[in-house]
Amino acid sequence: MHFSVLVMTRQGLDGQIARQLDKFDENDPSCTNPKWDWWVIGGGFSGMLDGYDPRTNPKNYKPCAYCEATGITTEAVAEKHPAYKPHVGKTCIQCLGSGKRLVSPSELEPHEGDHRAAILVTRESLSYVPYAIIDLAGQWHEIESSEEVEEIIQNNLASVVSVVDCHD
């Protein structure tokens, strides 16, 4: 399961984000409060802070393997994936004929807007309410409302807020 976490740090640097997340790493046998098994900045939640849509960036696409980037389901693909046999010679059902597919969330191009000064983050500016927030003190808050998000941000205005896609 993927879930969004807003991580607060002093400068939004990758190392600071990692330190904030480390204490919740289920891969660490000494972790007493595990929450995730891997994470990536932005990921499937890229744009959450500023409305950016990763699908608009051409760098976030790769050739479609299901049609060999032709846009048409080929016999070679159907040989590897028998469920595609009825689609041979037809528009690829994976890329809808474009020959390109969006990369996985962990492969998306980094987006500068996935880090913002806390003072610029309001409940109105968020695309949706995050699952959790890690505040500057390193405390994990599971979020129930946009009002709660706003309160935590207001109490941490000296921070940079970063969007993290966590997996458990």
N, CA and C of each residue as an Amber inpcrd file, in Angstrom:
protein
   504
   0.8300000  -1.1730000   0.0000000   0.0000000   0.0000000   0.0000000
   0.8840000   1.2500000   0.0000000   0.5640000   2.1830000  -0.8600000
   1.2560000   3.4700000  -0.8970000   0.4490000   4.4870000  -0.1010000
   1.1590000   5.3710000   0.5860000   0.4780000   6.4460000   1.3080000
   1.3690000   7.6780000   1.3310000   0.7270000   8.8530000   1.3880000
   1.4710000  10.1140000   1.3550000   1.8220000  10.5660000   2.7680000
   3.0580000  11.0480000   2.8890000   3.5340000  11.6010000   4.1530000
   4.1950000  12.9440000   3.8420000   3.8310000  13.9630000   4.5950000
   4.5330000  15.2340000   4.5040000   5.6150000  15.2000000   5.5770000
   6.8620000  15.3970000   5.1460000   7.9930000  15.3530000   6.0630000
   8.5410000  16.7630000   6.2090000   8.6570000  17.2150000   7.4670000
   9.1510000  18.5600000   7.7460000  10.6160000  18.5000000   8.1600000
  11.4120000  19.3410000   7.5080000  12.8380000  19.4460000   7.8210000
  13.2100000  20.9170000   7.8300000  14.4280000  21.2030000   8.2110000
  14.8870000  22.6030000   8.2260000  15.1320000  23.1300000   6.8070000
  15.6580000  22.2610000   5.9030000  16.0280000  22.7370000   4.5750000
  15.5090000  21.8880000   3.4250000  14.8150000  20.8040000   3.6870000
  14.2720000  19.9740000   2.6200000  15.3070000  19.1540000   1.8800000
  16.4520000  18.9180000   2.5170000  17.5130000  18.1420000   1.8730000
  17.2300000  16.6580000   2.0260000  17.6120000  15.8800000   1.0050000
  17.3440000  14.4440000   1.0200000  17.8360000  13.7620000   2.2900000
  19.0280000  14.1130000   2.7570000  19.5810000  13.4970000   3.9630000
  18.7470000  13.7990000   5.1960000  18.2340000  15.0210000   5.2780000
  17.3850000  15.3910000   6.4150000  16.0570000  14.6360000   6.3560000
  15.5270000  14.4810000   5.1670000  14.2720000  13.7450000   4.9980000
  14.4840000  12.2940000   5.4100000  15.5840000  11.7060000   4.9740000
  15.8880000  10.3160000   5.3250000  16.0090000  10.1520000   6.8390000
  16.6660000  11.1150000   7.5080000  16.8060000  11.0170000   8.9690000
  15.4450000  11.0830000   9.6600000  14.5530000  11.9160000   9.1510000
  13.2150000  12.0030000   9.7420000  12.4560000  10.6860000   9.5620000
  12.6510000  10.0390000   8.4290000  11.9280000   8.8000000   8.1280000
  12.5620000   7.5610000   8.7670000  13.8730000   7.6040000   9.0190000
  14.6030000   6.4280000   9.5100000  13.9740000   5.7690000  10.7300000
  13.4560000   6.5550000  11.6430000  12.9360000   5.9760000  12.8890000
  11.6410000   5.1870000  12.6930000  11.1040000   5.1920000  11.4420000
   9.8680000   4.4650000  11.1460000  10.0870000   3.3480000  10.1150000
  11.3440000   2.9420000   9.9320000  11.7260000   1.9600000   8.9100000
  11.4990000   0.5370000   9.4080000  10.5410000  -0.1640000   8.8050000
  10.2640000  -1.5360000   9.2560000  11.3770000  -2.5140000   8.8990000
  12.3450000  -2.0870000   8.0770000  13.4910000  -2.9390000   7.7560000
  14.5420000  -2.9170000   8.8620000  14.4020000  -2.0050000   9.8020000
  15.3330000  -1.8860000  10.9220000  14.7950000  -2.7040000  12.0930000
  15.4820000  -3.7880000  12.4630000  14.9830000  -4.6520000  13.5400000
  14.7950000  -3.9290000  14.8720000  15.4990000  -2.8160000  15.0740000
  15.3620000  -2.0880000  16.3380000  14.2230000  -1.0590000  16.3100000
  13.5540000  -0.9290000  15.1670000  12.4620000   0.0480000  15.0390000
  11.2720000  -0.3900000  15.9010000  10.8080000   0.5310000  16.7430000
   9.6920000   0.2100000  17.6380000   8.3490000   0.7230000  17.1160000
   8.3840000   1.5200000  16.0630000   7.1450000   2.0900000  15.5220000
   7.1970000   2.0600000  13.9860000   7.2810000   0.8600000  13.3860000
   7.4600000   0.7700000  11.9270000   6.2270000   1.2550000  11.1620000
   6.5000000   1.9690000  10.0650000   5.4110000   2.5000000   9.2380000
   5.5790000   2.1600000   7.7610000   6.8030000   2.0070000   7.2820000
   7.0480000   1.8350000   5.8480000   8.1820000   0.8460000   5.6010000
   8.2370000   0.3020000   4.3700000   9.3630000  -0.5620000   3.9880000
  10.2370000   0.0760000   2.9110000   9.7230000   1.0490000   2.1860000
  10.5320000   1.8710000   1.2820000   9.7750000   3.1570000   0.9850000
  10.5060000   4.1640000   0.4850000   9.8890000   5.4500000   0.1970000
  10.6380000   6.1530000  -0.9210000   9.9720000   7.1550000  -1.4940000
  10.5810000   7.9860000  -2.5280000   9.9780000   9.3900000  -2.4040000
  10.7940000  10.3960000  -2.6320000  10.2750000  11.7670000  -2.6110000
   9.3550000  11.9450000  -3.8110000   8.1920000  12.5010000  -3.5760000
   7.2050000  12.7330000  -4.6330000   6.4640000  11.4680000  -4.9890000
   7.0580000  10.6550000  -5.8440000   6.4280000   9.4050000  -6.2790000
   5.0220000   9.6410000  -6.8020000   4.1240000   8.7630000  -6.4360000
   2.7410000   8.8740000  -6.8970000   2.0090000  10.0810000  -6.3490000
   2.6250000  10.7860000  -5.4030000   2.0020000  11.9670000  -4.8100000
   2.6910000  13.2550000  -5.2550000   3.5840000  13.1370000  -6.2480000
   4.2760000  14.3100000  -6.7800000   3.2560000  15.3430000  -7.2490000
   3.4580000  16.5780000  -6.8440000   2.5420000  17.6500000  -7.2040000
   1.4880000  17.9420000  -6.1520000   1.4800000  17.1760000  -5.0920000
   0.4890000  17.3460000  -4.0330000   0.5150000  18.7510000  -3.4230000
   1.6940000  19.3820000  -3.3940000   1.8250000  20.6920000  -2.7650000
   1.5280000  21.8570000  -3.7040000   1.6110000  21.6140000  -5.0200000
   1.4600000  22.7430000  -5.9440000   0.5830000  22.4640000  -7.1640000
  -0.0720000  21.3180000  -7.1960000  -0.9830000  21.0130000  -8.2950000
  -0.3200000  20.4740000  -9.5580000   0.9800000  20.2750000  -9.5390000
   1.7050000  19.7260000 -10.6950000   1.1710000  18.3360000 -11.0280000
   1.0700000  18.0400000 -12.3100000   0.6410000  16.7230000 -12.7720000
   1.8100000  16.0640000 -13.5060000   2.4160000  15.0130000 -12.9310000
   3.5760000  14.3710000 -13.5590000   3.2910000  13.8340000 -14.9590000
   2.0220000  13.6180000 -15.2750000   1.6780000  13.1100000 -16.6120000
   1.9110000  14.1540000 -17.6990000   2.1030000  15.4130000 -17.3160000
   2.3400000  16.4670000 -18.3080000   3.8150000  16.5810000 -18.6980000
   4.7010000  15.8730000 -18.0140000   6.1290000  15.9430000 -18.2920000
   6.5210000  14.7930000 -19.2230000   6.9370000  15.0950000 -20.4610000
   7.3160000  14.0410000 -21.4110000   8.4350000  13.1360000 -20.9060000
   9.2760000  13.6240000 -19.9790000  10.3650000  12.8010000 -19.4370000
   9.8400000  11.6740000 -18.5520000   8.5860000  11.7410000 -18.1830000
   8.0030000  10.7130000 -17.3150000   7.3910000   9.5530000 -18.1020000
   7.7130000   9.4670000 -19.3770000   7.2030000   8.3820000 -20.2120000
   8.3530000   7.5420000 -20.7490000   8.0730000   6.2660000 -20.9670000
   9.0520000   5.3630000 -21.5810000   8.3200000   4.5580000 -22.6490000
   9.0730000   3.9490000 -23.5540000   8.4220000   3.1430000 -24.5900000
   7.5690000   2.0370000 -23.9610000   6.4040000   1.8170000 -24.5380000
   5.4880000   0.7900000 -24.0450000   6.0090000  -0.5940000 -24.4280000
   6.2050000  -1.4330000 -23.4230000   6.7020000  -2.7950000 -23.6580000
   5.5990000  -3.7210000 -24.1700000   4.3460000  -3.3230000 -24.0070000
   3.2350000  -4.1980000 -24.3850000   2.9040000  -4.1300000 -25.8760000
   3.4830000  -3.1430000 -26.5660000   3.2800000  -3.0650000 -28.0210000
   4.6040000  -2.8170000 -28.7370000   5.7080000  -2.9480000 -27.9750000
   7.0390000  -2.6800000 -28.5090000   7.1220000  -1.2590000 -29.0580000
   6.4270000  -0.3510000 -28.3730000   6.4060000   1.0860000 -28.6760000
   5.7790000   1.4160000 -30.0300000   4.9900000   0.5030000 -30.5880000
   4.3600000   0.7480000 -31.8920000   2.9490000   1.3110000 -31.7620000
   2.3190000   1.1280000 -30.6000000   0.9360000   1.5370000 -30.4280000
  -0.0510000   0.4490000 -30.8280000   0.4790000  -0.6220000 -31.4330000
  -0.3510000  -1.7440000 -31.8930000   0.1640000  -3.0200000 -31.2180000
  -0.7420000  -3.8240000 -30.6750000  -0.3350000  -5.0730000 -30.0380000
   0.2280000  -6.0120000 -31.0980000   1.4450000  -6.4950000 -30.8490000
   2.1270000  -7.3320000 -31.8290000   2.0080000  -8.8060000 -31.4650000
   2.2700000  -9.6350000 -32.4410000   2.2590000 -11.0920000 -32.2320000
   3.3370000 -11.4820000 -31.2210000   4.4870000 -10.8300000 -31.2870000
   5.5850000 -11.1350000 -30.3670000   5.1650000 -10.8920000 -28.9170000
   4.4380000  -9.8080000 -28.6790000   3.9480000  -9.5180000 -27.3280000
   2.9220000 -10.5700000 -26.9130000   2.0380000 -10.9350000 -27.8060000
   1.0130000 -11.9370000 -27.5020000   1.6280000 -13.2980000 -27.1980000
   2.7660000 -13.5900000 -27.8030000   3.4460000 -14.8510000 -27.4950000
   3.9330000 -14.8570000 -26.0490000   4.4200000 -13.7080000 -25.5930000
   4.9100000 -13.5910000 -24.2100000   3.7630000 -13.4660000 -23.2160000
   2.6770000 -12.8430000 -23.6480000   1.5210000 -12.5720000 -22.7790000
   0.2600000 -13.0580000 -23.4940000  -0.1140000 -14.3200000 -23.3400000
  -1.2390000 -14.9070000 -24.0780000  -2.5540000 -14.1400000 -23.9670000
  -2.7680000 -13.4340000 -22.8970000  -4.0070000 -12.6610000 -22.7520000
  -4.1290000 -11.5790000 -23.8280000  -3.0180000 -11.2470000 -24.4810000
  -3.0310000 -10.2040000 -25.5110000  -3.3650000 -10.7500000 -26.9030000
  -3.4800000 -12.0600000 -27.0610000  -3.7530000 -12.6540000 -28.3800000
  -4.9610000 -12.0380000 -29.0760000  -6.0950000 -11.8240000 -28.3830000
  -7.2520000 -11.2310000 -29.0730000  -7.0160000  -9.7820000 -29.5360000
  -5.9300000  -9.1690000 -29.0190000  -5.6620000  -7.7610000 -29.3390000
  -4.6010000  -7.5710000 -30.4220000  -4.0270000  -8.6500000 -30.9320000
  -2.9840000  -8.5460000 -31.9580000  -3.5360000  -7.7470000 -33.1450000
  -2.7350000  -6.7610000 -33.5590000  -3.1140000  -5.9240000 -34.6980000
  -4.0390000  -4.7790000 -34.3280000  -4.4210000  -4.6910000 -33.0680000
  -5.3210000  -3.6250000 -32.6000000  -4.5460000  -2.6410000 -31.7250000
  -5.1850000  -1.5200000 -31.4490000  -4.5780000  -0.5110000 -30.5840000
  -4.1970000  -1.1290000 -29.2440000  -3.0000000  -0.8470000 -28.8090000
  -2.4990000  -1.3760000 -27.5350000  -3.3930000  -0.9070000 -26.3960000
  -3.8180000  -1.8480000 -25.5720000  -4.6980000  -1.4930000 -24.4620000
  -3.9340000  -0.9130000 -23.2730000  -2.6220000  -0.9870000 -23.2950000
  -1.8210000  -0.4300000 -22.2020000  -1.4880000   1.0460000 -22.4370000
  -1.0910000   1.3880000 -23.6530000  -0.6940000   2.7840000 -23.9320000
  -1.7340000   3.5150000 -24.7640000  -2.8210000   2.8270000 -25.0960000
  -3.9090000   3.4010000 -25.9070000  -3.4180000   3.9220000 -27.2480000
  -2.3920000   3.2560000 -27.7820000  -1.9130000   3.5810000 -29.1190000
  -0.8090000   4.6090000 -29.1860000  -0.4000000   5.1600000 -28.0430000
   0.6390000   6.2000000 -28.0740000   2.0430000   5.6280000 -28.2340000
   2.2220000   4.3550000 -27.8570000   3.5540000   3.7540000 -27.9020000
   4.3910000   4.1010000 -26.6840000   3.8210000   4.8880000 -25.7520000
   4.5380000   5.3030000 -24.5470000   3.6720000   5.0470000 -23.3250000
   4.3530000   4.7210000 -22.2170000   3.6640000   4.5020000 -20.9440000
   4.3100000   5.3650000 -19.8680000   3.4800000   5.8160000 -18.9480000
   3.9860000   6.5620000 -17.8030000   4.8820000   5.6330000 -16.9790000
   6.0410000   6.1300000 -16.5550000   6.9280000   5.3290000 -15.7180000
   6.2720000   5.0670000 -14.3720000   6.8170000   4.1480000 -13.6110000
   6.2610000   3.8780000 -12.2790000   6.5000000   5.0950000 -11.3820000
   5.6910000   5.2560000 -10.3380000   5.8550000   6.4150000  -9.4500000
   7.2640000   6.5840000  -8.9040000   7.9720000   5.4970000  -8.6670000
   9.3300000   5.6100000  -8.1280000  10.3410000   6.0770000  -9.1760000
   9.9360000   6.1100000 -10.4510000  10.8420000   6.5270000 -11.5330000
  10.5300000   7.9240000 -12.0700000   9.5350000   8.6120000 -11.5160000
   9.1710000   9.9370000 -12.0140000  10.3340000  10.9120000 -11.8580000
  10.4280000  11.8390000 -12.7890000  11.4340000  12.8940000 -12.7040000
  11.2150000  13.6790000 -11.4080000  12.3010000  14.0510000 -10.7290000
  12.1310000  14.8680000  -9.5200000  11.4010000  16.1670000  -9.8530000
  10.5430000  16.5820000  -8.9590000   9.7720000  17.8170000  -9.1490000
  10.0980000  18.7770000  -8.0110000  10.6260000  19.9290000  -8.3740000
  11.0380000  20.9470000  -7.4080000   9.8970000  21.3190000  -6.4490000
   8.6640000  21.2950000  -6.9300000   7.5110000  21.6740000  -6.1140000
   7.1350000  20.6570000  -5.0530000   7.8540000  19.5240000  -4.9920000
   7.5830000  18.5440000  -3.9380000   8.2620000  18.9330000  -2.6270000
   8.9190000  20.0930000  -2.6310000   9.5030000  20.6880000  -1.4260000
   9.0370000  22.1460000  -1.4070000   8.3730000  22.5660000  -0.3330000
   7.9120000  23.9560000  -0.2380000   8.0860000  24.4700000   1.1770000
   8.3400000  25.7430000   1.2780000   8.3880000  26.3690000   2.6020000
   7.0220000  26.1770000   3.2590000   7.0270000  25.7990000   4.5250000
   5.7710000  25.5190000   5.2370000   4.8130000  26.6940000   5.1840000
   5.3520000  27.8850000   5.2060000   4.4980000  29.0820000   5.1980000
   3.6500000  29.1760000   3.9240000   4.0770000  28.4880000   2.8580000
   3.3350000  28.4940000   1.5900000   2.3240000  27.3530000   1.4760000
   2.3450000  26.4390000   2.4500000   1.4670000  25.2680000   2.3880000
   0.2310000  25.5230000   3.2420000  -0.9140000  25.5510000   2.5820000
  -2.1880000  25.7180000   3.2750000  -3.0780000  24.5390000   2.9330000
  -4.1180000  24.3610000   3.6830000  -5.0140000  23.2420000   3.3460000
  -5.6370000  23.4560000   1.9780000  -5.7990000  24.7110000   1.5500000
  -6.3430000  24.9840000   0.2230000  -5.3450000  24.6620000  -0.8870000
  -4.0410000  24.7740000  -0.5860000  -3.0360000  24.5280000  -1.6230000
  -2.7330000  23.0390000  -1.8020000  -3.1490000  22.2150000  -0.8530000
  -2.9090000  20.7740000  -0.9600000  -3.9250000  20.1390000  -1.8950000
  -3.4570000  19.2230000  -2.7240000  -4.3610000  18.5010000  -3.6180000
  -5.2930000  17.5980000  -2.8260000  -4.8240000  17.0920000  -1.6910000
  -5.6280000  16.2440000  -0.8110000  -4.9420000  16.1650000   0.5430000
  -5.6320000  15.6070000   1.5070000  -5.0970000  15.4760000   2.8650000
  -4.1200000  14.2920000   2.9030000  -2.9060000  14.5060000   3.4350000
  -1.9440000  13.4030000   3.5020000  -2.3620000  12.3760000   4.5520000
  -1.8150000  11.1870000   4.4210000  -2.0670000  10.1390000   5.4110000
  -1.4070000  10.5110000   6.7470000  -0.1890000  11.0710000   6.6630000
   0.5530000  11.3930000   7.8840000   1.4790000  12.5790000   7.6530000
   1.9280000  13.1420000   8.7610000   2.9330000  14.2090000   8.7480000
   3.9730000  13.8590000   9.8020000   5.2540000  14.0630000   9.4460000
   6.3240000  13.9960000  10.4370000   6.7550000  15.4390000  10.6680000
   6.5460000  15.9290000  11.8900000   6.8670000  17.3260000  12.1840000
   8.3700000  17.5070000  12.4240000   8.7770000  18.7520000  12.6480000
  10.2070000  19.0410000  12.8340000  10.8210000  18.2700000  13.9970000
  10.0200000  17.9690000  15.0110000  10.5240000  17.2310000  16.1750000
  10.6360000  15.7340000  15.8850000  10.2060000  15.3110000  14.7020000
  10.2860000  13.8980000  14.3440000   9.0980000  13.0810000  14.7920000
   8.0320000  13.7490000  15.2150000   6.8360000  13.0420000  15.6750000
   5.9320000  12.7030000  14.4910000   5.4440000  11.4600000  14.4710000
   4.5380000  10.9610000  13.4290000   3.1060000  11.3090000  13.8190000
   2.3940000  11.9770000  12.8940000   0.9860000  12.3210000  13.1320000
   0.1390000  11.6870000  12.0310000  -0.7490000  10.7790000  12.3650000
  -1.6900000  10.2710000  11.3630000  -2.8370000  11.2670000  11.2980000
  -3.1260000  11.7090000  10.0950000  -4.0160000  12.8440000   9.8680000
  -5.4540000  12.4140000   9.6460000  -6.3620000  13.1730000  10.2540000
  -7.7870000  12.8850000  10.0980000  -8.5480000  14.0060000   9.4070000
  -7.9530000  15.2100000   9.3420000  -8.6820000  16.3230000   8.7300000
  -7.7210000  17.3780000   8.1890000  -8.2280000  18.2090000   7.2990000
  -7.4000000  19.2880000   6.7540000  -7.0860000  20.3210000   7.8370000
  -7.9590000  20.4460000   8.8160000  -7.6980000  21.3630000   9.9330000
  -6.4730000  20.9050000  10.7310000  -6.3430000  19.5980000  10.8910000
  -5.1900000  19.0440000  11.6020000  -3.9010000  19.3260000  10.8270000
  -3.9540000  19.2010000   9.5040000  -2.7930000  19.5180000   8.6630000
  -2.3900000  20.9630000   8.8930000  -3.3680000  21.8420000   8.8210000
  -3.0970000  23.2690000   8.9800000  -2.4830000  23.5780000  10.3540000
  -2.9960000  22.9370000  11.3880000  -2.4810000  23.1710000  12.7420000
  -1.0250000  22.7240000  12.8630000  -0.6970000  21.5520000  12.3400000
   0.6770000  21.0560000  12.4220000   1.6140000  21.9590000  11.6230000
   1.1790000  22.3760000  10.4560000   2.0100000  23.2730000   9.6450000
   2.2190000  24.5980000  10.3690000   1.1640000  25.1600000  10.9320000
   1.2780000  26.4260000  11.6630000   2.2540000  26.3200000  12.8330000
   2.3500000  25.1450000  13.4320000   3.2720000  24.9310000  14.5560000
   4.6990000  24.6310000  14.1010000   4.9180000  24.5640000  12.7840000
   6.2390000  24.2330000  12.2210000   6.5710000  25.1480000  11.0460000
   6.2480000  26.4280000  11.1480000   6.4140000  27.3540000  10.0230000
   7.8680000  27.5550000   9.5980000   8.8170000  27.2120000  10.4540000
  10.2340000  27.3770000  10.1020000  10.7520000  26.1950000   9.2990000
   9.8630000  25.3620000   8.7980000  10.3000000  24.1460000   8.1060000
  10.0790000  24.2190000   6.6020000  10.6790000  23.2310000   5.9330000
  10.3860000  22.9360000   4.5380000   9.5620000  21.6610000   4.5640000
   8.4610000  21.6500000   3.8390000   7.5790000  20.4880000   3.7680000
   7.8950000  19.7320000   2.4820000   8.1280000  18.4320000   2.5990000
   8.4290000  17.5970000   1.4370000   7.4090000  16.4840000   1.3330000
   6.9720000  16.2060000   0.0980000   6.0280000  15.1230000  -0.1550000
   6.8010000  13.8230000  -0.3180000   6.3800000  12.8010000   0.4200000
   7.0270000  11.4940000   0.3390000   5.9680000  10.4360000   0.0750000
   6.2700000   9.5590000  -0.8650000   5.4240000   8.4060000  -1.1870000
   6.0220000   7.2300000  -0.4160000   5.3040000   6.7640000   0.6050000
   5.7740000   5.6360000   1.4150000   5.0140000   4.3800000   1.0100000
   5.6640000   3.2600000   1.1990000   5.0490000   1.9660000   0.8850000
   5.1550000   1.0710000   2.1080000   4.0780000   0.3140000   2.3390000
   4.0880000  -0.6660000   3.4210000   3.5450000  -1.9780000   2.9250000
